[in-house]
Amino acid sequence: MLRGILQMLNNTNRVNSVFYYSVLQYRYAQSLGEVLNIGVFLLFTEQRTAVFLHPERLGRIRKLYPKFSEKVIRSYFKGIVARTNQLTKQPEVFADYEAHPRQLIDNEILIRDSSALQFSEVKTSVLYTDDLSAISDQFYKLYLSFYDEDQYQSRHDETYLLKEYKQLLRQRLDGLLSREAFEQPITVKPEGTSFAYQFPFAWQNGSYNLVKPVSFDLKLEQSINEKATLNVGQFTVLNDYAEQRNARFDVLVARPKDRKLYKPYDQAIHLLANQPRVNIVEEEKLDDYSQKTAEALR
């Protein structure tokens, strides 16, 4: 009987607990009322936690609005994520806005103005579970999962990464880069070994930068772990070569489409980034990376 009473009290406390959420909207043409949901901000005031959800792939926006600036959107994402993480590290801030979640968003996350990106009015929901990550997953599926739907038709594999980089680089160089530049891979043979490694492209700007695509757009956590371990082994063998020739390994990476694999992906990237002479270039940074390459090749 005591267990039943405790369970009832727990359920009552949960029902009385709430959290707040607001949708980040891209207002492409405000006069026409064209609005697209591109993010969700979750505010758990009692738990002193905030979460910002956003899609990694923006292909659907590109199809709808070809002139939209993906670089600007991603910079907003990066800024909002940073401010949200900082907010969670300062639990005392929540007390100032406990009854005014809209003011918290306007003052701490994104100023309300006439720009194309704006948070919607704040809504309240009952805290139906203590698992905040489960709530986050459900809200992503509710508001943002459609960004991923058409992406399952094709993997962002090594061929895709290299093709994207090649196209961006040719655009930057206005046709100055010959097609043969990517058709003659660079072969590296570390001294004292029988190993040989191929890199599809290399460029120089003080260091000799060997480009290698490594896709983690896989379906299993084990596959991600094994691929990361394999590449760490290769870069370990190549470390002496890199030291002797002032070389750097620029690794172009793609993340998995399944959000449940983001954690093992982040661990794999961390493992690779900790290797000497390894520079990680995530897929959303390809544009900036191609710009740096083009500036060095001109």
C-alpha positions in Angstrom: 0.0 0.0 0.0 2.9 2.4 0.9 4.3 1.7 -2.6 1.0 2.7 -4.2 0.9 5.9 -2.2 4.5 6.8 -3.2 3.7 6.1 -6.8 0.6 8.3 -6.7 2.7 11.1 -5.1 5.4 10.8 -7.8 2.8 10.9 -10.5 1.2 14.0 -9.0 4.6 15.7 -8.8 5.3 14.9 -12.4 1.9 16.3 -13.5 2.6 19.5 -11.7 6.0 19.8 -13.4 6.2 21.5 -16.7 8.7 22.5 -19.4 8.7 25.1 -22.1 9.5 25.0 -25.8 9.8 27.4 -28.7 10.3 26.6 -32.4 13.0 28.4 -34.3 11.5 29.5 -37.6 13.0 30.5 -40.9 10.8 33.2 -42.3 11.9 33.3 -45.9 9.2 35.7 -47.1 7.4 37.2 -44.1 5.0 39.2 -46.3 3.8 35.9 -47.9 3.7 34.1 -44.6 6.3 31.5 -45.7 7.7 29.9 -42.5 9.8 26.8 -42.1 10.6 25.2 -38.7 14.4 24.7 -38.4 15.0 24.2 -34.7 13.4 23.7 -31.3 14.5 25.2 -28.0 13.5 23.2 -24.9 13.6 24.8 -21.4 13.5 22.7 -18.3 13.5 25.3 -15.6 13.1 23.0 -12.6 16.0 20.8 -13.9 18.0 23.9 -14.7 18.6 22.6 -18.2 18.2 23.9 -21.8 18.4 22.0 -25.1 18.6 23.3 -28.6 17.7 20.8 -31.4 18.4 21.4 -35.1 18.9 19.3 -38.2 22.4 18.5 -39.5 21.3 18.4 -43.1 19.6 21.3 -44.8 19.0 19.9 -48.2 15.2 20.4 -48.0 15.7 24.2 -47.5 18.0 24.3 -50.4 15.4 22.7 -52.6 12.7 25.0 -51.4 14.7 28.2 -51.4 17.8 28.0 -53.6 19.1 31.4 -52.6 19.0 30.9 -48.9 22.4 31.2 -47.1 23.3 27.9 -45.5 26.5 29.4 -44.0 24.5 32.0 -42.2 21.9 29.5 -40.9 24.7 27.2 -39.6 26.5 30.1 -37.9 23.2 30.8 -36.0 22.9 27.2 -35.1 26.5 27.2 -33.7 25.8 30.4 -31.7 22.5 29.2 -30.2 24.1 25.8 -29.3 27.0 27.6 -27.6 24.7 30.0 -25.6 22.4 27.1 -24.7 25.3 25.0 -23.4 26.6 28.1 -21.4 23.2 28.6 -19.9 23.1 25.0 -18.6 26.4 25.6 -16.9 25.0 28.7 -15.1 21.9 27.3 -13.2 21.5 30.5 -11.3 20.3 32.2 -14.5 17.2 30.0 -14.6 15.9 31.5 -11.3 15.8 35.0 -12.9 13.5 33.8 -15.7 11.6 30.9 -14.1 8.2 32.7 -14.6 9.3 34.4 -17.9 10.7 31.8 -20.3 10.2 34.2 -23.3 12.4 36.8 -21.7 15.1 34.2 -21.3 15.1 33.3 -25.0 15.1 37.0 -26.0 17.8 38.0 -23.5 20.1 35.0 -23.4 19.5 33.0 -26.7 18.4 35.1 -29.6 17.3 38.8 -29.7 13.8 39.2 -31.1 14.0 41.5 -34.2 12.9 41.7 -37.8 15.5 39.2 -39.1 14.5 36.0 -41.0 15.2 33.7 -38.0 12.9 34.0 -35.1 11.6 31.9 -32.2 7.9 31.3 -32.0 5.8 32.1 -29.0 6.7 29.9 -26.0 4.4 26.9 -25.3 4.1 24.9 -22.1 4.0 21.1 -21.8 3.6 18.7 -18.9 6.8 16.9 -18.0 5.6 13.5 -18.9 8.9 11.7 -18.2 12.0 12.3 -16.2 14.1 11.3 -19.2 14.9 14.6 -20.8 16.8 13.0 -23.7 13.7 11.0 -24.6 11.7 14.3 -24.7 14.4 15.8 -26.9 14.2 12.9 -29.3 10.4 13.0 -29.5 10.4 16.8 -30.2 13.1 16.3 -32.9 10.9 13.6 -34.5 7.8 15.9 -34.2 9.3 19.1 -35.7 12.5 18.2 -37.6 12.6 14.6 -38.6 11.4 15.4 -42.2 14.8 16.9 -42.9 16.2 13.4 -42.7 13.5 11.5 -44.6 14.8 12.0 -48.1 18.4 11.6 -47.1 18.1 7.8 -46.5 18.1 7.2 -50.2 21.8 7.6 -50.6 24.7 7.5 -48.2 27.1 10.4 -47.8 30.1 8.1 -48.4 33.7 8.9 -49.3 32.8 9.3 -53.0 30.1 11.8 -52.0 32.5 13.8 -49.7 35.2 14.0 -52.4 32.7 15.0 -55.1 31.3 17.8 -52.9 34.8 19.1 -52.1 35.8 18.9 -55.7 32.8 20.8 -56.9 33.2 23.5 -54.3 36.9 23.9 -55.1 36.3 24.2 -58.9 33.6 26.9 -58.2 36.1 28.8 -56.1 38.8 28.5 -58.7 36.5 29.4 -61.7 37.6 26.3 -63.7 41.4 26.8 -63.0 41.6 23.4 -61.4 42.0 20.6 -64.1 39.9 17.5 -63.9 43.1 15.5 -63.8 44.0 17.0 -60.4 41.7 14.5 -58.6 42.5 11.6 -61.0 46.1 11.2 -59.9 46.1 10.1 -56.3 49.2 10.7 -54.1 50.8 7.5 -52.8 52.6 7.6 -49.5 55.0 4.8 -48.5 56.3 5.2 -44.9 60.0 4.3 -44.6 60.8 1.0 -43.1 57.4 -0.5 -43.8 55.7 -2.3 -46.7 52.6 -0.2 -46.3 51.3 2.2 -49.0 48.5 4.7 -48.5 46.7 6.7 -51.2 45.2 10.2 -50.9 43.0 11.6 -53.6 44.3 15.2 -53.4 47.0 17.3 -51.7 47.7 21.0 -51.5 50.2 23.2 -49.8 50.1 26.4 -47.6 53.1 26.1 -45.3 52.3 22.4 -44.5 51.7 19.7 -47.1 48.0 18.9 -46.7 46.9 15.4 -47.7 43.1 15.1 -48.1 41.3 12.0 -47.1 37.5 11.4 -47.0 36.3 9.2 -44.2 32.5 8.7 -44.0 30.8 7.6 -40.8 27.4 7.7 -42.4 26.9 4.1 -41.3 24.1 2.1 -39.7 25.9 0.4 -36.8 27.9 1.7 -33.8 30.4 -1.1 -34.2 31.1 -0.1 -37.7 31.8 3.5 -36.6 34.2 2.2 -33.9 36.0 -0.1 -36.2 36.4 2.5 -38.9 37.8 5.0 -36.4 40.2 2.5 -35.0 41.4 1.5 -38.5 42.1 5.1 -39.4 43.9 5.9 -36.1 46.2 2.9 -36.9 47.0 4.3 -40.4 47.7 7.8 -39.0 50.0 6.3 -36.4 52.0 4.5 -39.0 52.2 7.8 -41.0 53.2 10.0 -38.1 57.0 9.8 -38.9 56.3 10.6 -42.5 54.3 13.7 -41.5 56.9 14.9 -39.1 59.7 14.6 -41.7 57.8 16.4 -44.4 55.7 18.8 -42.4 52.6 17.1 -43.6 49.1 17.3 -42.3 46.2 14.9 -42.8 42.9 16.8 -43.6 40.1 14.3 -43.0 36.8 15.1 -44.6 34.1 13.4 -42.5 30.3 12.8 -42.7 28.2 12.0 -39.7 25.6 9.2 -39.6 22.0 10.0 -40.5 20.7 8.1 -37.5 20.7 10.5 -34.5 21.2 7.6 -32.1 24.7 7.1 -33.6 25.7 10.8 -33.0 27.4 9.9 -29.7 29.7 7.1 -31.1 30.3 9.5 -34.1 31.5 12.3 -31.7 33.7 9.8 -29.9 35.2 8.6 -33.2 35.9 12.2 -34.3 37.5 13.0 -30.9 39.7 9.9 -31.2 40.9 11.0 -34.7 41.3 14.6 -33.8 43.7 13.6 -31.0 46.1 12.1 -33.4 49.2 14.3 -34.3 48.9 16.1 -37.6 45.2 15.3 -38.1 42.8 18.0 -39.0 39.1 17.1 -39.0 36.8 18.8 -41.6 33.2 18.0 -40.9 30.8 18.0 -43.9 29.2 21.3 -43.0 32.7 22.9 -43.0 33.5 21.8 -46.5 32.6 25.2 -47.9 35.1 27.0 -45.6 37.7 24.4 -46.2 37.4 24.6 -50.0 37.8 28.4 -49.7 41.1 28.0 -47.8 42.3 25.5 -50.4 41.4 27.8 -53.3 43.2 30.7 -51.7 46.4 28.6 -51.4 46.1 27.3 -55.0 45.6 30.7 -56.7 
